[in-house]
Amino acid sequence: MTSDFTHKKTSLLAELKILALRHNRDYYISMIPFIEKAGPEDIDLIEMYQMAIDEDRAKLIQSRKALGGVAQVQDILAL
C-alpha cells in the first residue's frame, strides 16, 4: 500500500511540475504543496488530483490542436 501510494504521489508531482512549466503555472504550482504534504491516508486525494490532471491534459491537447488549426487557416489565407 505504501509503495503504491509513493509511486502515485511521485508520478503526480512530476506531472504537476511539467504542466506548471508548460501551461498555467500558478494553477498547477498551487496544487504541489497539497500533494507534497499528503500521507498514505490521503490516497483518495492523490487519485482525485490525478483524474483532474488527466482531464486537463486532454483539454490542453485539444486547445493546442485548435490553435494549430487557426494558424494553418491564417497561413492558407496569407497565400
N, C-alpha and C positions, 0 to 999 in steps of 0.2 A: 504494500500500500504506500509506504513512504517513498520508495524509488519511483513508483508510478506518479505520485504527486510531484516529486522533484523534477522528473522529466517533463511533465506538463507545464510546470511553473517556469522552468528554464526555456522551454520552447516558446511559451507565450511572451516572456520577457524579450527574447531575441526578436520575435516578430514585431513587438511594440516598438523596439528601438529602430528597426528598419523602417517601419511605417512613419515613425516620428521624423526620421531624416528625409524621407521621400515626399511626405504629404503634409498634413496639418499637424505641425509639431506640438502645439500646445495641447491639443485634444489627446494625443497619444502619450505625451510626456506626463500628463496629469494622471494617467492610469498606472504608470510604472510604480509609484510608491505603494499603492494598494496591493499590487501583486508581490512586490518585494517583502512586504510585512506579513503576507498570508502564510498561514501554517497548514499542516496536513488536515486540520479540521475545516479548512476553507476550500476544499477541493471543488465544491459546487460553485463557488465564486470564480475559481480559475476556469472551470468548464464553461460558465456563462460568458465570461470575457472572451474565451476562445471562439465561441459561437458568434459573438458580436463581431469579432475581428474577421472571421470567415465571411460574414455577410458584407462587411465594409470592403473587404478585398474584392468581392465580386462587383460591387458598385463602383469602386475605383477603376477597375479594369474596364467596365462599361463606359465610364466617363472619359477615360483616356482614348478609347476607340472612337467615341463620339467626337472628341476634339480632333482626332486624326482625320475623321470624315470631313469636318469643316475645313481643315487645312487642304485636303485633297480637292474639295469643291473650289476653294479660292485659287488653287493652282490651275485648275482647269479653266476657270473664268479669266485668269490672267493671260492665258494663251490667246 
